[in-house]
Amino acid sequence: MIRHQPPSDWVVYVVVIGVSLATLLGKHLVMKGDEPIEQAIKEDIETIENEIEEIEEKIEDKIS
């Protein structure tokens, strides 16, 4: 039997992070309901864009 060196740490980190992200995305989509995936993601992106715009407006108000 030939022994191989175990994978380096970064491989394990990539696998763990990938599985975690996939799990979180799956849970998020389950909570969204029966919407198509593209529509759910587009709505999330629009929500994030609106929140960024609100933050930018607050920053501009404080600077002015």
C-alpha positions in Angstrom: 0.0 0.0 0.0 1.4 3.4 -1.0 0.9 6.3 1.3 0.3 9.7 -0.2 0.8 13.1 1.5 -2.5 14.6 2.6 -3.8 17.5 0.7 -2.5 20.9 1.7 -4.6 23.1 4.0 -5.9 25.4 1.3 -7.6 22.5 -0.5 -9.5 21.7 2.7 -10.4 25.4 3.2 -11.7 25.7 -0.3 -13.9 22.6 0.1 -15.3 23.6 3.4 -16.0 27.2 2.2 -17.6 25.9 -1.0 -19.9 23.5 0.9 -20.8 26.2 3.4 -21.7 28.7 0.6 -23.7 26.1 -1.3 -25.6 25.2 1.9 -26.4 28.8 2.7 -27.5 29.5 -0.9 -29.8 26.4 -0.7 -31.3 27.5 2.6 -31.8 31.0 1.2 -33.6 29.7 -1.9 -35.8 27.4 0.2 -36.9 30.3 2.3 -37.7 32.3 -0.9 -40.2 29.7 -1.9 -41.0 28.4 -5.4 -39.6 31.4 -7.3 -37.3 30.6 -10.1 -33.6 30.8 -9.0 -32.8 33.7 -11.4 -35.7 35.8 -10.2 -34.8 35.2 -6.6 -31.1 36.2 -7.2 -32.1 39.3 -9.2 -34.4 40.4 -6.4 -31.6 39.9 -3.9 -29.2 41.9 -6.0 -31.8 44.8 -6.4 -32.2 44.8 -2.6 -28.5 45.0 -2.0 -28.2 47.8 -4.6 -31.0 49.8 -3.0 -29.3 49.4 0.4 -26.0 50.6 -1.0 -27.6 53.6 -2.5 -29.2 54.5 0.9 -25.9 54.2 2.6 -24.2 56.4 0.0 -27.0 59.0 0.4 -26.5 59.0 4.2 -22.7 59.4 3.8 -23.3 62.3 1.4 -25.7 63.9 3.9 -23.2 63.7 6.7 -20.4 65.0 4.5 -22.5 68.0 3.4 
